[in-house]
Amino acid sequence: MDTWRSCATCGVENDLDVDVCAICADERQYLPLGGQRWTTSLERAAEGCQLQITELEPDLYGLTAFPRADIGQTALLVRTPGGNLLWDVPGYLDEAGIAAVTDLGGVAAIMASHPHMYGAQLEWARAFGAPVWVSAKDRAWVRREGPELQTWSEPFAVLPGIVASQPGGHFPGSAVALWAAGADGRGVLLSGDTIAAVPAEGWVTFLRSYPNKIPLSAAVVARVAGAVADLEFDRLYDNFRGVVRADAAAAVARSAERYIGWVRGDHDADT
Ligand SMILES: [Zn+2]
């Protein structure tokens, strides 16, 4: 496996001749105190980085790099009869990680919900001979080029039984993926942070920036919720171990309605 360079803050692989990670310099992320730092896969390995893999439900696994090698996401590996999807991508992998994922059936396709989740996507693609599907709308955020990169626009069946679409919001191409067989056939929505679970059970949220807490408009939240309103799912997994275990479609609709009321000013008298 090659040694590759990545941003030490967001973990996105980057072989461009640049001083600053464009993803972190953007208002949706942040540059750390002290400024930009880069790291390499060798440095990560020397720090003891490894991939931790947890079964979340039958045929769905969470992949998290520890110590943190990316924004802190838990990537998702969905097993299907037509091959496995790696959704959102850890910023790290090594031989042990490759062996563990191979035991789960490998990776047939890779897709990030949005550029913060690109991680080490090209490295994963090369390890498993899989394509990386990048939203055409967000293609300019890719920091490391390779022939494995393919662009997509909706509607798009990334694998049989998994359909990706782009409600947008957080990024213009912010995506979700509907896994029809998930949750015992009731349907699972992989939502990245296009739609993010929150600690209160049965609620989600939508933001332009999560670390900097920048909201979206009422119109955009209505569009995002509307884009998933016709999808059949009962459970939702976001990219930070957040889950709405049941009745998730109603949770999205209910949460959008509440959010829209607040950003529209319906409750200004209460503030
Ligand atoms: Zn970065």
Residues whose N, C-alpha, C, O or C-beta is under 5 A from the ligand:
A	BS01	ZN	C7 T9 C10 G11 C21 I23 C24
